[in-house]
Amino acid sequence: MTAAAKLPQSAADDCVLGLDVGGTSTRVVAIDLAGNRLATGHSGGGNPVSHGAANSVRNVSDAIAQVLVSVAPERVRAVVMGIAGITNMRNDAGEPMFDPVWREAGLTCPVRLVADAVVAFAAGTAEPSGTVLIAGTGAIATAIDKHRLAGRRSDGYGWLLGDLGSGFWLGREAVSATLRHLDNIGPGGPMVDSVVKAITSGTETPAINRIIQEVMAVEPVRLSRFAPLVTQAANDGDPVAEGLISEAAGHLVRSIELIHIDPAQPVVLAGSLASGDTPVSRRVRAALSARQPDLLVHKATDGAAGAAWLAAAMVMTDADRLRDLHSVFLPAEAQS
């Protein structure tokens, strides 16, 4: 079945909800079992680690409410929500944190909470097992077994202890390279110039002092805002930026290789750095292809749709039809 094909209309009365809950945004999609998108919802970040439990619950509730304006709750057969840190999601009373959301929305169907990595993997392939690399602000590679975490991971240790090759890492290295140049112990170039301009424009404070003050005054993870300056400079041929991109890709490929055991299983690249059209993604894919020419590498696309497909798997028993449904829920260009 092609990506544009539709499944029988008789399946269209029921639908599923998929939620992709991240630190930046919460996205919800309702898709019927014929593959038609019925409604979408979008709200602020829903990760309780970064936003707190109350804000997380409110943002998830808001996004679901947007969908249920168009879709009656009784039509929903199953819900899957992908979110980081699912092992300890309870409120002060010990109740599962998001249970009040489902009750208030009128949803009585089964709800499954899975790790964001499981949703990212499903957003790239219909296969049940393999490895997913998520590289955005942070970076982690983890093994997936039958649409569950397999217990093997590399990195994902956070800005202080790891996340090598991530957007944070690129931003930190870019600022460090800039400071070395200003101290006359490192090369300059377009990337360095762009970092200096981004931080010191319109100030009279000496550049090196201003940069240090600005970086120290905010959360360390905000260094990731400089990552686009690195990728842009690398695209323009800046050797300093190209060196950082090469090093970042090396870290990410190493993480994949530490986790990926079965060469017959696919690797899914997810996150803005790994799945987008970035120099990091291109180098990661080239390195994987050079080392394992037969390796299947896919790009994750829509995490919410990946979660919805996992929800469909909860209510469908026909494995072939479920696989066909994946190509309808998610675009074929996710594959390589």
N, C-alpha and C positions, 0 to 999 in steps of 0.2 A: 504493500500500500504506500502510495506517495505521501509526501508531507501535506499536500493539499487535499488529500482524500478525506472523506467523512465516513464515520461508522453509521450503521442503520439508525434511522430516525426514531425507531421504537425505543432506543436507549435514552432519548433526550429528555424524558420526564424527570429523571433523577439527575442530581449534580453533586459535585464535591467541592470543598473549599481547600485551597492551599495557601499557607502563610509563610512568608519569608521575613523573619524578624531579625533585624540587625541593629547595630549601634547607631547608624545614620537614619534609617527609615524602616517602616513596617509596611509590607505590601501584601495584599490579599487578592486572590482571583477565584471566581466561581466559574467552573467549567462543567457543562453537562456531559453525560456519558456518550454523546455523539461527537464530542470534541468541540462544541461551540462555546466560545467565551461569552458568559452572560453578564458579568459585572466585575469591576475591579475597585479596590479601595487602597488608599495610601494615607499614611500618617507619619508622625515622628518616630524616632528610634525607640525600639521596644526591648532592648537588652537590659534586664534589670541590674546587671553588674555596673553598667555605665550610666544608667538613667534612674535607678532606684525602682523598687517594686511598684509603688503607686503610679509613677509615670509610665512604666512599662505596661501595666494593666490598662491604664486609660488609653494609651495609644493603640494597643491591640484592639480594644473595644471600639474605638472610633473607626478604625479601618474596617472592621467587620460590619459595623452599622452601615457604612457606605454601601457595602455589597448587598446587605439584606433589605435595602430600600427597593431593589429590583428583583430580589430572589426570596421567595417565601422560605422561612426556616425549615418547614416540613419537607421541602424538596431535597434538602441536603442529607446525603446518605453517610458521609464520612468527612472528617476534617484532619489534616496533617499540618502541624506547625513546626517549622524548623527554626531553632533558636539555640544560641550558645549557652552552655552552662546549665543543661537541663537536669542535672543530678540533684539539685537542691532548690527546687522551685516550689517553696511552700510559704504561706503567709504566717503572720505571728501566731495564729491559732492552729497552725499545723496543717491547714487545708491546702490542697494543691492551688497554687497561686492564681491560675487562670480559670478555675472552676466557676467563679462568679460571672466571668465574661460569657461563658457558654450558656449559663442559666438565664442571664439577662437578655441574651440574644434570642432565646427560645430554641436553642439547638439541643436536641435530645439524641443525636446520632453519636457513634463512637468518635472519640478524639484521640489522636496519637501525637505526642510531642517527641520530636527527634532532634538530634544534633544538627546544627547548621551545615556541617560537613556532609551529612547524609542527604540533605536536600540539594546541596551543590552537586554531589555526585549524580543524583537522579536527574538533574537539569542538564546533564551532558550525555547520558547513556541510559539505555534500558537494561543493561547488564546488571546483575545483582551484586557483583563483587568486583573489587579493583582498588585503585588508589586515587585519592583526590588531593590536589594541591590547591590551597586557597592562599592567594597572595594579593592583599590589598594594603590596608593600613598595617596589618600584621601579616604573619606568614606561618602556615602549618601544613604539613603533609600527613595524611592519616589513611589507614586501610579501612575499606568497607567490605563487610561480609554479609550477604543476603540483606542488603539495605539496612544494615546496622553497623555501628562502630565495631571494628574488629579488635581493638585494644592495642594496636601498633600505631605510633605517631612519631613524627620528627618535628621538633621545634614547636612553635605556638606558645613559647614561654613568656611572651610579653616583652615590652620595650626594654626593660632593664636587663633581662636575662637571655634574650634571644630575638626571635622574629627576623632572622638574618635574610636579607634580600627583599624585605618588605618595603612598603612606602615609607614607613617610619625610618627604616635603616637607610634608604636612599637619601631621605631628607637630612638625617643626621650627618651622613658622610659628605653630603654637599656643603653643609655649613662648616664642617671640620676642614674640608679642602679650602673653603673660602678664607677661614681664619689662618690657615697655613700660608696661603698666598699673601694675605695682608701682613703677615710676619716675615715675608720675604724668604720663606723656606719651601714654597710650593708653587706650581705653575698656575697661571690665571687662564682666562678664556671666557667665552660667552656664558657658561654656566655660573662661574664665579661672579661675573658682572651682574647677572640677573639676580643672584642671591643678595648681593650688596644693595642693588637698587630696590629690591622688594622690602628690605628691612630699614634702610637708612634714608630713603627718599624724603627730602624736605627737612632733614635735621642737620644740626651743626655739630653733634657729638661725633668724635672720631669713629670711623666705621667699625673698627674692631671692638671698641667698647660698646657701641650701640648694638652690635649683633649679639654679643654675649648677654647684655642686659635684656634684650628682647626675648631671647631663647630661654633664659633662666626665669623669666617672669610668668611663663605660661606652662601648662601641663606638657611634659616631655613628648607625649604622643603627637602633639601638634606640629612637631617637626615634619610630619608626613606632608604638610602643605607645600613643602619645597620639592617633593618628588616630581611633580610635573615639570619643574624647571630643569631637572636632570634629563628626563625623557625628551623634552623639546630640544635641549642642547645636543643630546646624542643624535637625534634625528638630523640636526644641522651639521653634524660631523665634528663636534667638539671632542678632542681626545680625552680630556679629563672626565667628561660625562660618559663617554664611551667606556672608559675604564671602570667606572662605577657600575654601569649597566652590565658589563661582562662579569664583574665580581658578584653582583646580585644574582644573575642567572646561574652562576656556578653554585652559590649557596642553595638555590631552589632545586636545581637538578640533583644536588647531593641529597637533599631531604627526600626527594622522590625515590632515589635509588636505595636509600636506607630502608624504605618501607615496602617498595614494590617487589614482591617475591615471585609471583607467577607471571611470566612474560606473555602468556596468552590472555591475561586480563587487561582491561583498558585502564588508561590514566585519564583523569578529567582535570582540566585546568580551570580554576574558578577565581573570582576576585578581579578587581579592576586592572591589576598589573599582569596577571597571568592569562586572563581570558580576553582582554581587550587587544586592540591592534597597537601594541606597545613594543618598543625595542626589547624590553625584558621578555615578553611573551615570545617574540620571534627567536630570541637567542635560546630560550628554554626548549622550544620546539625543535630548533635545529640541532641542539646538543642531544636531545633524546633520540631524534631520527638518526644521527650519526652513530650513536652507541648501540641502538636497538632498532634497526631499520624496519622490522616487522611489528613494532609496538603500536598499538592502537591508541591514539591520543585524540581526545575530544575536548571541545570548549563548552563549558557550562554557559547557558544563556539566561533563562528566566527562572530564578529560584522559586518563585511562588507557583509557577506552572509545574516545576519539578515536584513540589510538595503536593500539588493537586493530583499529579499522576500517582504518587505514593498513596494518596487517599483513595484513588480509583482502585488501586491494587487491594485495598481492604474489602472491597465489595464485589470484585470481579473474580471469577474462578477460571475463566478461559485465558490461559497464558498467552496464546497466539494473538488473541484479540487485544489483550493488554499491551503487548509489544507494539501492535499496530497503533494503538491509542497514543503511545509515546511520541510517535512521529507526527501526530496531529496536535498534541498539546505543546510540543516543542519543535522549533524549526530545524530542518535537516542540516542547515549550515553549522549547527553545533558540532557536527562531526567532521573529521578530517580524513 
